[in-house]
C-alpha cells in the first residue's frame, strides 16, 4: 500500500502501520 497517500486517514494509517 502507498502509506504516503494514506497518511491523512487515521483508519487507513492503522492498516498501513
C-alpha positions in Angstrom: 0.0 0.0 0.0 1.0 3.6 -0.5 1.2 4.9 3.0 2.2 8.3 1.5 -1.4 8.8 0.3 -2.9 7.2 3.4 -1.2 9.4 5.9 -4.1 11.7 6.1 -6.5 8.9 7.0 -6.2 7.5 10.6 -8.2 4.4 9.8 -6.1 3.7 6.7 -2.9 4.6 8.5 -3.7 1.8 11.0 -3.8 -0.6 8.1 -0.6 0.6 6.7 1.2 0.5 10.0 
